[in-house]
Amino acid sequence: MVEKLKKGSELPVASDIGLDDTLFGLQENVTKRFSAASLLALVPDGTYGINVKLVGAKGDGVTNDFAAVQAAVNAVSSSNGGFVYFPRGNYIITGLKVPGNVILIGSGAGATFLSYAGEPGAIGIEFTYRATSYNLGGFAMLTAYNIGSFGAAGVMTPANTDAFTRTQRWSFTDFASRGISGNAAHMLIGDAGSGMIQRFFIQGPYVAQNADAGQPVDEGILMKGARGVVNMDISAYKIRGVRTGIRASDFAEGFSIHDGEIVGSWEGIVCDSNPSKPGGFIDNNHLNCSYRGIRLERRRHITIGTNQYYRDASFFAHGLGWKAIQATSCASIVSGVVQTRPGVGFTDGNVGVSLTDTPDVQIEAISGGEAGTLNTAIQVAATAAGLAGGVTLKGISGETVTTWAEFTGAVNDFKLSDNVNERGTASATPITFIGTGAEKASIKLPRGSTALPEYQIFPNRNAALSKDIKARAHAPEFKESLVAGASAYAVNYYLDTVSAVTGDTFVLRLTQIGGSNSTLNIYSGASTGAPALLLGLAAAAAGTNQLRVFTIKFNGTAWEIVGNVASLT
């Protein structure tokens, strides 16, 4: 039964004749009723619709409805495209093939189920490319349900060069994808000129509280084409219990992933096109993942807005570390505030942003979260000169950020500006160099942040102190006053040579108040190495109630005292 329905035609509403008897066409009351105006408005005047129950489908969850549904789909497709309507019910349709000019419409994700047995290698609902100049395919208001074992793909659109060049469009809205056994890919989106995947829920079998090894390697949405998967809008979603929430893989570009939530995954959003592809927007997502929030590989011109990155304390302690954002061999990345909240109890390290061989990056700020500890705000690594430069981080905040910046290899041109650790708790290791090769003179850290005051004052010292000081990461001037202690004690300053460049300078203002059992020692080199003693000043030799000012400068190899002024107080 096929009936042509034109735009503006009058149809009885569901309350008049019952929802199961409604035929679908492009008309205003239908679009309002089923919240699919964005989908219906794209369909040209003069479309066809078929109610599958009127052509033999049972929808009882027992009868195999494949033949009846496939016949309805074929009829609509051959009549220039249109809709196939599924009233409330559970339709078994394993292996259904849907041409790209057909839209499947159900009665709601909680009312209409299209069930398939997702055996290994099988495809539940396969959309196919139809060689016409105009194509819009997809579905709305239904649940794709895997009733079989772990399968290859629940829903798949074609990887076809013509689908890209002739602007095939896909629209999937107001739907769910479920099944205890899951799918290798719940949705595998191939080549397209544009499309939307909106207002949906995907539930998989992955359990983040268990070890990753041995669990299903499933993906919520995988974009992967032969020529181009462009301008896909993925929004208003929730993905739960899927190992990788959303992946933009080969030839996927110009996508927008926003206003959604991925919970209980190994990785939230992965962008790893090969060959490298430009463009993409990721904004306003809640990513609660065990291993990575966002992982980028071979990506250019990616814009990341403000997202929330969590690592729930209940997740399995896998020992591989957690990173909110990881980028490898990328370029030209812009990010808003990286809001992190890693859970407590993990000892493998929590990192805000990790960049490897990734130049030209701008980050608004990295936040250390609330209860958890952010071990390192940003990591920058370069395997060769010129591969990691032009990185700017405007600010770091959070009282539990241990290391602000960590540099590995031939890093150059890094700038940390504005506010650092605005709550004012100084880090013991604000900057760390791993190995050699960094262009340290081009790495700029702020002087005026609350964690790097102009002076660090230790009034009336009367007990032992050993402090490692790093160039451009600690205060440039220190005020120290020594008094007699309960017993003999020494104050040891170790000036790190690894983080210093020629011309770095420290000033020490020392007040020797009195007592003969205090000693001040200044070393060139870290306490963990073999530091050279620059100055050993005992109270008795320094005299009582004198102010001494030492200027200490790095000559390119070691620290040396270039100024030593003494005066009576």
C-alpha positions in Angstrom: 0.0 0.0 0.0 1.6 3.2 -1.2 -0.1 6.6 -1.0 1.3 9.9 -2.4 1.1 12.6 0.2 1.7 16.2 -0.8 2.8 19.1 1.3 -0.1 20.7 3.1 -2.4 17.7 2.6 -4.8 17.0 5.5 -4.4 13.8 7.5 -6.5 12.7 10.4 -4.5 13.0 13.7 -3.7 10.0 15.9 -6.5 10.9 18.4 -9.1 10.5 15.6 -8.2 7.2 14.0 -5.4 5.7 16.2 -1.7 6.1 15.8 -1.3 2.7 14.0 -3.5 3.8 11.1 -1.7 7.1 10.3 0.0 7.5 7.0 2.9 9.9 6.9 3.6 12.7 4.6 5.1 16.2 4.7 2.5 18.2 6.6 2.6 20.6 9.4 0.7 18.7 12.1 2.8 15.6 11.6 6.1 17.6 12.0 4.9 19.2 15.2 3.6 15.9 16.6 6.8 14.0 16.1 9.5 16.7 16.8 11.1 16.0 13.4 10.7 19.4 11.7 14.4 19.7 11.1 14.2 16.4 9.2 10.9 16.8 7.4 11.6 20.4 6.2 14.4 19.0 4.0 12.1 16.7 2.0 10.8 18.1 -1.3 7.1 18.4 -2.0 5.5 15.2 -3.1 6.6 12.2 -1.1 5.4 8.8 -0.3 4.7 7.0 3.0 4.0 3.5 4.0 2.8 2.2 7.4 4.6 -1.2 7.7 1.7 -2.8 9.6 -0.6 -2.2 6.7 1.7 -4.3 4.5 2.1 -7.3 6.8 4.6 -6.4 9.5 3.5 -7.7 13.0 5.9 -5.8 15.4 5.3 -8.5 18.0 8.9 -9.2 18.8 8.5 -12.8 17.6 7.6 -12.7 13.9 10.5 -12.0 11.5 9.2 -8.8 9.9 12.2 -8.4 7.5 10.4 -9.3 4.3 7.5 -6.9 4.9 9.6 -4.1 6.0 12.1 -4.5 3.2 9.3 -4.5 0.7 7.9 -1.3 2.1 11.4 0.4 2.0 11.9 -0.7 -1.6 8.5 0.6 -2.7 9.1 4.0 -1.1 12.6 4.3 -2.5 11.4 3.5 -6.0 8.7 6.1 -5.7 11.2 9.0 -5.4 11.7 8.5 -1.7 9.8 9.3 1.4 8.9 7.7 4.8 8.4 4.3 6.2 6.4 4.5 9.4 6.6 1.9 12.3 3.8 2.1 14.8 4.4 1.0 18.4 6.0 -2.4 18.5 9.2 -4.5 18.2 10.1 -5.4 14.6 12.7 -8.0 13.9 14.6 -6.8 10.8 18.1 -8.2 10.8 19.9 -7.2 7.5 17.6 -4.5 6.5 18.9 -2.4 3.6 17.6 1.2 3.3 18.4 3.3 0.2 19.6 6.9 0.9 16.3 8.5 0.0 14.2 6.8 2.7 13.6 7.9 6.2 12.4 5.4 8.9 10.0 7.0 11.5 8.8 5.3 14.6 6.4 6.3 17.4 9.2 7.2 19.8 12.4 5.6 21.1 10.5 4.0 23.9 7.7 2.7 21.7 9.3 1.5 18.4 12.1 -1.1 18.4 13.9 -2.3 15.3 15.6 -5.4 16.5 18.5 -7.2 14.8 20.8 -10.1 15.7 24.2 -8.4 15.6 26.3 -11.5 15.0 30.0 -11.0 14.3 30.4 -9.3 11.0 26.6 -8.6 10.6 25.0 -5.3 10.0 21.7 -4.5 11.7 20.4 -1.7 9.5 22.5 -0.9 6.4 21.8 2.4 4.5 22.9 2.4 0.9 23.8 5.1 -1.6 21.3 5.7 -4.3 22.8 7.4 -7.4 20.4 10.4 -7.7 21.1 14.1 -7.4 19.1 14.5 -4.2 19.3 12.1 -1.2 18.3 12.4 2.4 18.2 9.2 4.4 18.0 8.2 8.1 15.6 7.6 10.9 13.8 9.2 13.8 11.9 8.3 17.0 12.9 4.6 17.3 15.4 2.3 19.0 17.9 0.2 17.1 18.2 -2.8 19.4 20.8 -5.6 19.2 19.2 -8.9 20.3 22.1 -11.0 19.2 25.8 -11.3 20.2 28.5 -8.6 19.8 28.1 -7.4 16.2 30.0 -5.4 13.6 27.7 -2.4 13.2 24.2 -1.7 14.4 23.6 1.1 11.8 25.9 1.7 8.8 25.9 4.2 6.0 28.1 3.7 2.9 31.7 4.6 2.5 31.3 5.8 -1.1 33.1 8.5 -3.0 29.9 9.4 -4.9 28.0 9.8 -1.6 30.4 12.7 -0.8 30.7 14.3 -4.2 26.9 14.2 -4.8 26.1 15.4 -1.3 24.4 12.5 0.3 22.9 13.7 3.6 22.0 11.7 6.7 19.6 12.6 9.5 19.3 10.5 12.7 17.3 12.2 15.4 15.3 11.3 18.6 16.6 7.7 18.8 18.3 5.2 21.0 20.8 2.4 20.3 20.9 -0.4 22.8 21.7 -4.0 23.4 23.4 -5.8 26.2 25.9 -7.4 23.9 26.8 -4.2 22.1 28.3 -3.5 18.7 31.8 -2.9 17.4 30.2 0.4 16.2 26.6 1.3 17.2 26.6 3.8 14.3 29.2 3.7 11.4 28.8 6.9 9.4 30.4 6.9 5.9 30.8 9.5 3.3 28.3 12.4 3.3 28.1 16.0 2.3 26.4 16.9 5.6 24.1 15.5 8.2 22.9 15.4 11.8 22.9 13.0 14.6 20.8 14.6 17.4 18.9 13.9 20.5 19.9 10.3 21.1 21.0 7.8 23.7 23.5 5.0 23.2 24.0 2.3 25.8 26.8 -0.3 25.6 28.2 -3.1 27.7 31.5 -1.5 28.7 32.1 -1.2 32.5 34.7 1.4 33.5 34.8 0.0 37.0 36.4 -3.2 35.6 39.8 -3.7 33.9 39.8 -2.7 30.2 41.4 -5.9 29.1 38.9 -8.4 27.9 36.0 -6.0 27.5 34.1 -5.4 24.3 36.0 -2.9 22.0 32.9 -0.9 21.0 32.4 2.6 19.6 29.3 4.7 19.9 29.5 6.7 16.7 32.3 6.1 14.2 32.7 8.5 11.3 34.9 6.9 8.6 34.7 7.5 4.9 36.4 6.9 1.5 36.5 10.5 0.4 34.8 12.8 2.9 32.6 12.7 6.0 31.9 16.5 6.4 29.7 18.8 8.3 28.2 16.2 10.6 26.5 17.8 13.6 26.4 15.5 16.7 24.6 17.1 19.6 22.1 16.7 22.5 23.2 13.2 23.3 24.2 10.8 26.1 26.5 7.8 25.5 27.0 5.4 28.4 29.0 2.2 28.8 30.8 2.4 25.4 34.6 2.0 25.3 35.0 4.9 22.8 32.1 7.3 22.8 32.6 9.2 19.5 35.4 8.8 16.9 36.1 11.0 13.9 38.4 8.8 11.9 39.5 8.6 8.2 38.3 11.5 6.1 36.0 13.0 8.8 36.3 16.7 8.9 34.3 19.9 9.7 32.3 18.0 12.3 30.7 19.5 15.4 30.3 17.5 18.6 28.6 19.5 21.3 26.1 19.6 24.2 26.4 16.0 25.2 27.6 13.5 27.8 29.9 10.5 27.6 30.0 8.5 30.8 31.8 5.3 31.8 34.1 5.0 28.8 37.7 4.3 28.3 38.0 7.3 25.9 35.4 10.0 25.3 36.1 11.6 21.9 38.9 10.4 19.5 39.9 12.3 16.3 42.5 10.3 14.4 42.1 10.7 10.7 44.7 9.2 8.4 45.5 11.1 6.2 45.4 14.2 8.3 42.3 16.2 7.9 41.5 19.8 9.1 38.6 21.2 11.0 36.3 20.2 13.8 34.5 21.7 16.8 34.2 20.0 20.2 32.3 22.1 22.8 30.2 21.9 26.0 30.6 18.1 26.6 30.8 16.2 29.8 33.4 13.5 29.5 33.7 11.1 32.4 36.3 8.6 31.1 38.9 6.2 32.6 41.8 6.9 30.2 41.4 9.9 28.0 38.7 12.6 27.7 39.7 13.8 24.2 42.5 12.2 22.1 43.7 13.8 18.9 46.1 12.3 16.3 47.1 13.9 13.0 44.6 16.7 13.3 44.8 20.3 12.2 42.7 23.3 13.0 40.6 21.8 15.8 38.6 24.1 18.0 37.9 22.7 21.5 35.5 24.8 23.6 34.9 24.5 27.3 34.3 20.9 28.3 34.2 19.1 31.6 36.7 16.3 32.0 36.2 13.8 34.9 37.8 10.6 36.1 35.4 9.0 38.5 36.9 7.7 41.7 35.0 4.4 41.2 36.8 3.6 37.9 39.4 0.8 37.6 42.9 1.9 38.6 44.6 0.7 35.4 47.9 2.4 36.1 48.3 4.0 32.6 47.5 7.6 33.7 44.6 9.9 32.8 44.7 12.9 30.5 41.9 15.3 29.8 43.3 16.2 26.4 46.0 14.4 24.5 47.3 15.6 21.1 50.0 13.8 19.0 51.3 15.1 15.7 48.7 17.8 15.4 48.8 21.5 14.7 46.8 24.7 15.3 44.6 23.7 18.2 42.5 26.2 20.2 41.0 25.3 23.5 38.8 27.0 26.0 39.0 26.3 29.7 39.9 22.7 30.4 37.9 21.9 33.5 39.2 18.8 35.2 38.0 16.9 38.2 40.1 13.7 38.5 39.0 11.4 41.3 41.1 10.8 44.3 43.0 7.6 45.0 44.8 7.2 41.6 48.6 7.0 41.8 49.4 6.9 38.0 49.1 10.6 37.4 46.4 13.0 36.2 47.3 15.4 33.4 45.3 18.4 32.1 46.7 18.7 28.5 49.5 16.6 26.9 51.0 17.8 23.6 53.5 15.7 21.6 54.9 17.2 18.4 52.0 19.6 18.3 52.8 23.3 17.5 50.6 26.4 17.5 48.3 25.7 20.4 46.4 28.2 22.5 44.6 27.2 25.7 42.5 29.6 27.8 43.1 27.9 31.1 43.5 24.6 32.9 41.6 24.1 36.1 42.7 21.6 38.8 39.2 20.7 39.9 37.9 20.2 43.4 38.7 17.1 45.4 41.1 15.3 43.1 44.8 16.1 42.4 45.9 17.3 39.0 49.5 16.2 39.0 50.5 18.1 35.9 48.6 21.0 34.2 50.4 20.8 30.8 53.0 18.5 29.2 54.8 19.6 26.1 57.1 17.1 24.3 59.1 17.3 21.0 60.9 14.4 19.3 62.8 16.9 17.1 63.4 20.6 16.9 60.6 22.7 15.5 57.8 20.1 16.3 56.4 21.7 19.5 56.5 25.5 19.4 54.1 28.4 19.7 52.2 27.1 22.7 50.4 29.6 24.9 48.6 28.8 28.1 46.9 31.8 29.7 46.3 30.4 33.2 46.3 27.6 35.7 44.1 27.4 38.7 43.3 24.9 41.5 45.1 24.4 44.8 46.1 20.8 44.0 48.1 21.3 40.8 51.5 19.8 41.6 53.5 20.6 38.4 52.5 23.5 36.2 54.5 22.6 33.1 56.6 19.6 32.1 58.9 19.8 29.0 60.5 16.9 27.2 62.9 17.1 24.3 63.4 20.0 21.9 60.6 22.2 23.1 60.6 25.9 22.2 58.4 29.0 22.4 56.1 28.3 25.3 54.4 31.0 27.2 52.4 30.8 30.5 50.8 34.1 31.2 48.2 35.8 33.3 47.0 34.0 36.5 48.8 30.9 37.7 47.3 28.9 40.6 45.1 31.8 41.6 44.4 30.4 45.0 48.0 31.2 45.9 49.4 27.8 46.9 52.9 27.6 45.4 53.9 24.3 43.7 57.0 22.5 44.9 57.9 21.6 41.2 56.2 24.2 39.0 58.4 23.5 36.0 60.2 20.2 35.1 62.6 19.4 32.3 63.0 15.8 31.2 66.1 15.2 29.2 67.9 17.9 27.2 67.3 19.9 24.1 64.7 22.4 25.3 65.2 26.0 24.1 64.8 27.2 27.7 65.2 30.9 26.9 62.0 30.7 24.9 60.0 29.2 27.7 58.3 32.1 29.6 56.7 31.8 33.0 55.1 34.8 34.8 56.7 36.8 37.5 53.6 38.4 38.9 51.3 35.5 39.7 50.1 34.9 43.2 52.2 31.7 43.3 55.3 33.6 42.2 55.5 36.7 44.4 58.2 39.2 44.0 59.6 38.1 47.4 59.5 35.0 49.4 59.9 35.9 53.0 61.0 33.5 55.8 61.1 35.7 58.9 63.1 34.6 62.0 64.4 31.3 60.7 65.7 29.1 63.5 65.6 25.6 62.1 67.2 23.8 59.2 65.9 24.3 55.6 66.9 22.9 52.3 65.3 24.4 49.2 65.7 23.7 45.5 65.2 26.8 43.4 64.4 26.8 39.7 65.1 29.7 37.4 62.0 31.6 36.1 59.7 29.4 38.2 60.4 30.7 41.7 60.5 34.2 43.1 63.5 36.2 41.7 64.1 37.7 45.2 64.2 36.1 48.6 64.2 37.7 52.0 65.7 35.5 54.8 66.3 36.3 58.4 68.3 33.9 60.7 68.3 33.8 64.4 69.7 31.5 67.0 68.0 28.1 67.1 67.7 25.5 69.8 70.7 23.8 68.2 73.1 24.4 65.3 71.3 24.5 62.0 71.9 25.3 58.3 69.8 26.9 55.6 70.7 25.5 52.2 69.7 27.1 48.9 70.3 24.8 45.8 70.1 26.8 42.5 69.0 24.4 39.7 71.2 24.6 36.6 69.0 22.4 34.3 66.2 24.9 34.1 68.4 28.0 33.8 69.6 30.0 30.8 72.4 32.5 30.5 71.5 35.7 32.3 69.0 34.3 34.8 69.4 36.2 38.1 68.4 35.7 41.8 68.7 38.2 44.6 69.0 37.1 48.2 68.5 39.6 51.0 69.8 38.2 54.3 69.3 39.6 57.8 71.6 38.0 60.3 69.9 38.9 63.5 72.1 37.1 65.9 73.3 33.8 67.4 76.3 31.8 66.5 74.7 28.5 65.5 73.1 29.3 62.1 74.8 28.9 58.7 73.7 29.9 55.2 74.9 27.8 52.3 74.3 28.6 48.6 75.0 25.9 46.0 75.2 25.9 42.2 73.3 22.7 41.2 70.3 20.7 42.5 70.4 18.9 45.8 70.0 15.6 44.0 73.2 16.0 42.0 76.7 17.1 43.0 76.2 20.8 43.7 79.1 23.2 44.0 79.2 25.4 47.1 79.2 29.1 46.2 79.0 30.5 49.6 79.0 29.2 53.2 78.3 32.0 55.7 78.2 31.3 59.4 76.5 33.7 61.8 79.7 34.4 63.7 81.6 35.3 60.5 78.7 37.4 59.1 78.3 39.5 62.2 75.2 40.4 64.1 72.4 42.6 62.9 73.8 43.1 59.4 71.9 43.2 56.1 73.6 41.3 53.3 72.5 41.4 49.6 73.8 38.8 47.2 73.2 38.9 43.4 73.6 35.5 41.9 73.7 35.1 38.1 73.8 32.1 35.7 76.8 32.2 33.3 75.6 29.5 31.0 77.3 26.7 32.9 76.9 27.4 36.6 75.7 30.0 39.0 78.1 32.6 40.3 77.9 35.4 42.9 78.3 38.7 41.1 77.3 41.1 43.9 77.9 40.9 47.6 77.0 44.0 49.6 77.0 44.2 53.4 75.8 47.0 55.6 74.8 47.6 59.2 71.1 47.5 59.8 
